[in-house]
């Protein structure tokens, strides 16, 4: 009877050790997954911000081209014109550029 009880105690102790080891490994895996998810979300956010910046740059460049053509000015002056309008109207450069593009599209569409 004592031998059986001792064997059961040892088996229980070994099981508790294995459970503790597996629990620790699972907790480590969970922490790693949470960190990877945090990094993924951060990268996704950065990607979105970069995409917005790229799109803004494209719109601003297109508006600069329109200003250069219509006002017969160089690229730097076109950029300064956009910048000045942005500051005076308290609108983003993208908004100013989009309105220039829209106005140009409307002008060309009515011709």
C-alpha positions in Angstrom: 0.0 0.0 0.0 2.8 2.4 0.9 4.7 1.6 -2.3 1.6 2.3 -4.3 1.0 5.6 -2.5 4.7 6.6 -3.0 4.5 5.7 -6.7 1.3 7.7 -7.0 2.9 10.7 -5.3 5.9 10.5 -7.6 3.7 10.2 -10.6 1.7 13.3 -9.4 4.9 15.2 -8.7 6.2 14.4 -12.2 2.9 15.4 -13.8 2.9 18.7 -11.9 6.4 19.4 -13.1 5.4 18.6 -16.7 2.3 20.8 -16.4 4.4 23.6 -15.0 6.9 23.3 -17.8 4.2 23.2 -20.5 2.4 26.1 -18.9 5.6 28.1 -18.9 6.2 27.2 -22.6 2.7 28.2 -23.5 3.0 31.5 -21.6 6.2 32.2 -23.5 4.6 31.4 -26.8 1.6 33.6 -26.0 3.9 36.5 -25.1 5.8 36.0 -28.4 2.5 36.0 -30.4 1.3 39.1 -28.7 4.5 40.9 -29.4 4.4 39.8 -33.1 0.8 41.0 -33.4 1.8 44.3 -31.8 4.6 44.6 -34.4 2.3 43.7 -37.2 -0.2 46.4 -36.2 2.6 48.9 -36.0 3.9 48.0 -39.4 0.4 48.1 -40.8 0.0 51.6 -39.4 3.3 52.7 -40.8 2.4 51.3 -44.2 -0.8 53.2 -44.2 0.9 56.4 -43.3 3.5 55.9 -46.0 0.8 55.2 -48.6 -1.0 58.4 -47.6 2.3 60.3 -47.9 3.0 58.8 -51.3 -0.5 59.6 -52.6 -0.2 63.2 -51.3 3.1 63.6 -53.0 1.6 62.3 -56.3 -1.3 64.8 -56.0 1.1 67.7 -55.1 3.4 66.8 -58.0 0.5 66.8 -60.4 -0.8 70.1 -59.1 2.7 71.6 -59.4 2.8 70.5 -63.1 -0.5 72.2 -63.7 0.7 75.4 -62.0 3.9 75.3 -64.0 2.0 74.9 -67.2 -0.7 77.5 -66.6 1.5 80.1 -64.8 4.7 79.4 -66.7 6.7 79.1 -63.6 9.4 76.7 -62.4 8.8 73.7 -60.1 10.2 75.5 -57.0 7.9 78.5 -57.6 4.9 76.1 -58.1 5.7 74.4 -54.8 5.9 77.7 -53.0 2.6 78.8 -54.6 1.0 75.6 -53.2 2.6 76.1 -49.8 1.5 79.8 -49.6 -2.1 78.9 -50.6 -2.1 76.1 -48.0 -1.0 78.5 -45.3 -3.3 81.3 -46.3 -6.4 79.1 -46.5 -5.4 77.0 -43.6 -5.8 73.8 -45.6 -3.4 71.0 -46.2 -1.3 71.1 -49.3 -3.1 68.0 -50.5 -6.4 69.7 -50.3 -5.1 72.7 -52.2 -3.5 70.4 -54.8 -6.7 68.4 -55.2 -8.7 71.6 -55.8 -6.2 72.7 -58.4 -6.5 69.3 -60.2 -10.3 69.4 -60.0 -10.4 72.9 -61.4 -8.1 71.9 -64.2 -10.2 68.8 -65.0 -13.3 70.9 -65.1 -11.6 73.5 -67.3 -10.4 70.8 -69.7 -13.8 69.0 -69.6 -15.7 72.1 -70.7 -13.4 72.9 -73.6 
